[in-house]
Structures are given as C-alpha cells and as structure tokens.
Amino acid sequence: MSLKKFYVIVFAFAFLFLIAFAPLAVAAEGTRTVVDMGGTEVTLPMEVNRVIDMWHANNQVVLLLGGADKLIGTTEVIQQLPWYGKVYPRIRDVKAFTGPNISGFNAEEVLAAKPDVVIVSTQKDAEVLRNAGITAVFVTFRDFDGLKETVRVTAKVLGGDAEERAEKFISYFEGNLQLLNDRLGDLPDSQRPKVYEVRSPNPLDTDGRVSICTEWLAAAGGVNAIADIAEDNQTTVTMEEVLKADPDYIIIGTQNAVGSQNADPIAEKIKNAPEWSTVKAVKEGRVYTNPVGTFLWARYSCEEALQVLWVAKLLHPDKFADIDLTKQVRDFYKTFYDFDLTDADAERMLAGRDPL
C-alpha cells in the first residue's frame, strides 16, 4: 500500500470517528433545564456532581434518591441527626453551611465551594444565591402532593437513576395511603380521635390546620385537635386552648438531634405538669413520642410513608393488627437506603429512640 493511500484511509477513519462521537462530547459538555417549585427554569450541567442542600429535610430526599455522595454541603441539623449518621456516616464530614436557621448562610462561602447546584427551601434564599452567581433550585412542601413534587424535582436535579427511584418511592407511599383509605375511608367522625402534636421543646408549639400534620392525621383516621383554633403551619397556642381542645392523644414530634429537642423530657413534662393533668390524653396515658429516622417522620419527611402507618396503628390498632411496623421499617430502609436495620434498630426507631 502506498503511503498516500495509507494517509487517505487514516483520514477517512478519523473523520468517521468524529462524526460518530462528536455529538456525545457536545452533549456531555452541554446543559439541561429543570423547573423548580417556584416555576423558575434552572439551567444545570448535564451531570450534577457537587450539591449543597441547605434544607434540612431535603437532605433526606437526596439520600433516598441515591445522591448523598454528591453532597458537598449540608446543615448542622442533619449532621446531628443520629439515624441519618448511622445510615450515611459520611454526612458528619460534609461541610455544614447553615445551622438551625436554614437561611443563615454566607453566599461568598457557598460560591467558593463551587457547587453545581444549591437546593433551598425559600424563594428568598434562591434569589440571594442567584444574585451571587450561584445556581439555586427551590423546593418546599406542606402536604403530600408537595412532598411528591419535591421528590420528583430533586430527582431531576440529581439525574442518573434518581427519577426511577423517585417513582418507586411515590408508588410505595401512594400504596400505603390507599391501604389506609380502604380501611378508614368510611370511618365516621365520632370514631376519629383528636390528636395534639408537639413540634418543639415548648409543649404549646404545634402545627395548625394548614400543615402536613393535619394531612397525616386525616389519612390515619385522626383529627388535628387544634385545626379549628389555629390556621398556620407552625403556630403556638395557649394552655387554655389545649384544655378546650381536650385531645384524646398527644404526639411529641420533635427531633432527637439536640439535647433540648429530645422527645422524652418533653413527654415527661407534659405527663407531670399540673396544668396538663386534666387533658384526656394525659389522664388516659396516651402521650407518645413520634419516631424519628433519617428525618422527623412527623414533619417534612419521605418517611411520611411510614408515619401514616404508625399513626393509623396507634389510633386504630384493631384495624391494623396485621401490619408489622418493625418489618415495614426494615423493608423501607433496605429498599430506599440499601441499609440493613436489625429488628432492634427498627424497634428503637419506632419508640422514638436514637440508635445504639
């Protein structure tokens, strides 16, 4: 073969290679868009690898969607949640960009970390970050539909198999809700216990009518005891209002991460305080600590899918005698976190206890 013919063949192969693979190179270096929950179209790299999540609750969503290894930034609250640390120990080494106040971040510090995207839970925070030249995605929810949308938007941000994982979780959640509706849908109001939920170390801090608390109680065959008194998501009532509501059950829905937030002392305070002694739930020994997993089941959590089962069995044990909550918890953690809990682990979680 002549040298000239050799070069022609080499050139031809090189040309064909470029035609075949150049589009892939362009796509890898390109961008894509995601519409966040504020309706903003956010431009992201094709592959997102560096995520700062400054909403405590959404760090759990990232974990559930298989994206925790992408986290280069989190919050102090998440770092201090014992069950999150047990399931994903690396979280303790991820830089915390906010403390308990999710808006208490330094934009320059965030910019210096060079994230592909920052996830926030307020429109104001998203605007501050965008004005600093940082890509931000806004997500938030106060009801089940919002939870599902948050999971779907976060999955689109993460990419890869996250969207498939999101739909698998949503299908499981909706299946549990359907189970509850099948058994409790025709339950008369007279058989729906009134429940008062405590959301902080102050027993008078609770959640009003427009809250996810009201939704999980309704799904589980209960009623938010102060829904007619307080409208706001996070609210504070008076002792007189609690006495008037006279709840059948009290659920302590705080976190176990920080000493003052631990549910046990709050429960003991309610059980032993004279001003609470005439409340029906206290008189009948129905004061319970809510489970806390990789986030608070009672609040903005993917583990709402377990919360509704736990509350339904608490309020209507006869209708859910066949539901093995220990198994449900273990199966959930294996399926969605690929983490093996023991029976003892699951029982501690259900009792509102930290891991050993």
Phi, psi and omega in degrees: 000134180288157179298324181295315181295324178300313180296324179297317180294316179300316180298318181297315178297320179297319180295315179296322178299315181296319179297318184289320190252349179300318178301325179293320179295318180295318181297320181296327182267000185275198181227170176216168182237147175228136176267120182277184186280000171261003181085006180275131176276114186254129178271127182235156171297156178304322179240117179266123182235343184235104186241132168250123181246108185258015169251119183313305187299324186285343173300326176292321178299316178299318178298313181298327182273005177080019184253009186298330179293345178276348183290122170248000179205140182217207179231159179298323182300315180294318179300332184265356179283115187301318183288326176298315180295328178290317181287323184223079186303331182301338184301333181290342180260354178280137183296133175269121181264348177221155173267213179301330178274111187294343180264004184271055182250162177255114185298324180294322178294321178295315180299319181296337180284348178055055178284152170287328181200149174240130179259128182227166185247008175226148177296325181297315179296320178299319180294318179300315181293318180296323178294338178268006178085022183250134178288123183230142176239129182260127173223149175191163175199155175225007179210177184296319179297320178294323176300313181296320179293321177301316179297318182291318179294316178299321179297319178295324177296314184288324181074195181064224181268012184299322181293322176296318178296322180299314181292327177296317178296314183298321177298319178295314181300311181295328176296319178293319178296321178294320177302314180295319180295322179299325185265338186238356187302326182258017181292126179292155181303328182294343180253013178256105183297149175274130184236132175253125182253133178258128186250000182206177178299339175276113184299347179268358174274125186213191178238131183277199187298317183271077183204160178291338175300314178300323184289314180291331176292316180297317180298326184268011176083029177234185180224136173292114188298335183248017181300327180277350182260319186234136182266321192292153178303299176251120187217170176232131180249173177264162177298324179298323179290324177294316180298321179291320179292325177046066184295150177281330180225151170234129179241126179269109186254037181268175180266161179258009189289318185243140187317308184291344181269353184299135188289328186301310179297328179292317178299317179296322179299315180294317183294330188253349182283130182304324184291342179262354191295336182267356179290133185307316182300323181286315181300326184261010175068035182248057175246120188232146173268130182284141175302147173230123178250234177287350163204176183290119179302325187284349187240232190271077193226142169297337179281010165304331179298330174269325180306314184295326177291316181298315182292319180299318180289327177295315185277330185225065185301328182292330182275349184229031180298335182276353182271114178269099185294324178301314178295319180300316180295314181298317180296320180298313182293325178289316183291315190258340177243355185053044182233132181268107171272147171275168174302319180296320177301309183298322180292323176295317179299314180297331179274002181077024181258154175285160175292155177284000000 
